[in-house]
Amino acid sequence: MAQVIIGVDAGTTVIKSVAFSLNGEELHKSSVENAVDRPASGWAEQSMVTTWQKTAQTLSEVEDQLDD
């Protein structure tokens, strides 16, 4: 497998992972919506376990695309 750089953006609403070649060319990307719980009016909470699981999912999808 060629060397790549993978960037991750774990935002409030969307988590994205993108693989780049060493010269900066975008190779593959994956994104998934992040979960936000709203237990009461004006409240917003996020589970870091869920955020990590969704981040791992995008990384796995990018890895699978690189293997193709």
PyRosetta script that sets phi, psi and omega in degrees:
from pyrosetta import init, pose_from_sequence

init()
pose = pose_from_sequence("MAQVIIGVDAGTTVIKSVAFSLNGEELHKSSVENAVDRPASGWAEQSMVTTWQKTAQTLSEVEDQLDD")
pose.set_psi(1, 137.8)
pose.set_omega(1, 178.2)
pose.set_phi(2, -70.4)
pose.set_psi(2, 156.1)
pose.set_omega(2, 176.7)
pose.set_phi(3, -72.4)
pose.set_psi(3, 137.9)
pose.set_omega(3, 178.7)
pose.set_phi(4, -137.1)
pose.set_psi(4, 163.4)
pose.set_omega(4, 171.6)
pose.set_phi(5, -114.4)
pose.set_psi(5, 131.1)
pose.set_omega(5, 179.2)
pose.set_phi(6, -115.3)
pose.set_psi(6, 125.8)
pose.set_omega(6, 176.2)
pose.set_phi(7, -105.8)
pose.set_psi(7, 144.0)
pose.set_omega(7, 179.0)
pose.set_phi(8, -125.5)
pose.set_psi(8, 132.8)
pose.set_omega(8, 173.7)
pose.set_phi(9, -121.0)
pose.set_psi(9, 100.7)
pose.set_omega(9, 179.1)
pose.set_phi(10, -95.9)
pose.set_psi(10, 83.3)
pose.set_omega(10, -177.8)
pose.set_phi(11, -87.2)
pose.set_psi(11, 177.3)
pose.set_omega(11, -178.7)
pose.set_phi(12, -65.6)
pose.set_psi(12, -39.5)
pose.set_omega(12, -175.3)
pose.set_phi(13, -105.9)
pose.set_psi(13, -29.5)
pose.set_omega(13, -178.0)
pose.set_phi(14, -138.2)
pose.set_psi(14, 141.7)
pose.set_omega(14, 174.4)
pose.set_phi(15, -112.0)
pose.set_psi(15, 128.9)
pose.set_omega(15, -178.2)
pose.set_phi(16, -127.9)
pose.set_psi(16, 142.0)
pose.set_omega(16, 170.5)
pose.set_phi(17, -127.6)
pose.set_psi(17, 135.9)
pose.set_omega(17, -177.9)
pose.set_phi(18, -135.0)
pose.set_psi(18, 133.1)
pose.set_omega(18, 175.9)
pose.set_phi(19, -100.5)
pose.set_psi(19, 134.4)
pose.set_omega(19, 178.9)
pose.set_phi(20, -123.3)
pose.set_psi(20, 147.7)
pose.set_omega(20, 170.3)
pose.set_phi(21, -71.4)
pose.set_psi(21, 168.4)
pose.set_omega(21, -179.9)
pose.set_phi(22, -66.5)
pose.set_psi(22, -16.5)
pose.set_omega(22, 176.4)
pose.set_phi(23, -96.9)
pose.set_psi(23, 10.6)
pose.set_omega(23, 173.1)
pose.set_phi(24, 92.4)
pose.set_psi(24, 3.0)
pose.set_omega(24, 179.1)
pose.set_phi(25, -74.5)
pose.set_psi(25, 130.3)
pose.set_omega(25, 176.5)
pose.set_phi(26, -70.9)
pose.set_psi(26, 125.5)
pose.set_omega(26, -177.6)
pose.set_phi(27, -100.6)
pose.set_psi(27, -52.9)
pose.set_omega(27, -178.1)
pose.set_phi(28, -150.8)
pose.set_psi(28, 154.9)
pose.set_omega(28, 177.5)
pose.set_phi(29, -148.1)
pose.set_psi(29, 159.0)
pose.set_omega(29, 177.6)
pose.set_phi(30, -146.7)
pose.set_psi(30, 145.0)
pose.set_omega(30, 176.4)
pose.set_phi(31, -144.8)
pose.set_psi(31, 154.5)
pose.set_omega(31, 179.1)
pose.set_phi(32, -149.1)
pose.set_psi(32, 146.5)
pose.set_omega(32, 177.4)
pose.set_phi(33, -68.6)
pose.set_psi(33, 140.7)
pose.set_omega(33, 175.6)
pose.set_phi(34, -91.5)
pose.set_psi(34, 150.2)
pose.set_omega(34, -177.6)
pose.set_phi(35, -90.4)
pose.set_psi(35, 135.0)
pose.set_omega(35, 174.2)
pose.set_phi(36, -124.3)
pose.set_psi(36, 122.3)
pose.set_omega(36, 176.7)
pose.set_phi(37, -93.0)
pose.set_psi(37, 139.4)
pose.set_omega(37, 178.4)
pose.set_phi(38, -124.3)
pose.set_psi(38, 82.4)
pose.set_omega(38, -174.3)
pose.set_phi(39, -71.6)
pose.set_psi(39, -18.7)
pose.set_omega(39, 179.2)
pose.set_phi(40, -154.6)
pose.set_psi(40, 163.3)
pose.set_omega(40, 179.5)
pose.set_phi(41, -57.6)
pose.set_psi(41, 126.5)
pose.set_omega(41, 179.2)
pose.set_phi(42, 83.4)
pose.set_psi(42, -0.9)
pose.set_omega(42, 180.0)
pose.set_phi(43, -101.9)
pose.set_psi(43, 150.3)
pose.set_omega(43, 172.0)
pose.set_phi(44, -147.7)
pose.set_psi(44, 129.1)
pose.set_omega(44, -179.5)
pose.set_phi(45, -132.4)
pose.set_psi(45, 151.1)
pose.set_omega(45, 174.5)
pose.set_phi(46, -133.2)
pose.set_psi(46, 139.4)
pose.set_omega(46, 176.3)
pose.set_phi(47, -85.5)
pose.set_psi(47, 121.6)
pose.set_omega(47, 178.3)
pose.set_phi(48, -67.6)
pose.set_psi(48, -27.3)
pose.set_omega(48, 175.3)
pose.set_phi(49, -63.8)
pose.set_psi(49, -47.5)
pose.set_omega(49, 178.7)
pose.set_phi(50, -63.5)
pose.set_psi(50, -43.2)
pose.set_omega(50, 178.7)
pose.set_phi(51, -59.9)
pose.set_psi(51, -43.5)
pose.set_omega(51, 178.8)
pose.set_phi(52, -64.6)
pose.set_psi(52, -43.5)
pose.set_omega(52, -179.8)
pose.set_phi(53, -61.2)
pose.set_psi(53, -41.9)
pose.set_omega(53, 179.2)
pose.set_phi(54, -69.7)
pose.set_psi(54, -35.0)
pose.set_omega(54, 174.9)
pose.set_phi(55, -63.3)
pose.set_psi(55, -46.0)
pose.set_omega(55, 178.1)
pose.set_phi(56, -60.9)
pose.set_psi(56, -36.7)
pose.set_omega(56, 178.0)
pose.set_phi(57, -61.4)
pose.set_psi(57, -46.3)
pose.set_omega(57, -179.4)
pose.set_phi(58, -66.1)
pose.set_psi(58, -38.0)
pose.set_omega(58, 177.8)
pose.set_phi(59, -64.1)
pose.set_psi(59, -40.9)
pose.set_omega(59, 178.4)
pose.set_phi(60, -63.8)
pose.set_psi(60, -41.4)
pose.set_omega(60, 179.1)
pose.set_phi(61, -64.7)
pose.set_psi(61, -40.8)
pose.set_omega(61, 177.1)
pose.set_phi(62, -64.2)
pose.set_psi(62, -43.4)
pose.set_omega(62, 178.7)
pose.set_phi(63, -60.0)
pose.set_psi(63, -43.3)
pose.set_omega(63, 178.8)
pose.set_phi(64, -61.1)
pose.set_psi(64, -40.0)
pose.set_omega(64, 179.3)
pose.set_phi(65, -66.5)
pose.set_psi(65, -35.6)
pose.set_omega(65, 178.9)
pose.set_phi(66, -68.3)
pose.set_psi(66, -30.2)
pose.set_omega(66, -179.6)
pose.set_phi(67, -74.2)
pose.set_psi(67, -18.4)
pose.set_omega(67, -178.3)
pose.set_phi(68, -70.6)
pose.dump_pdb("model.pdb")
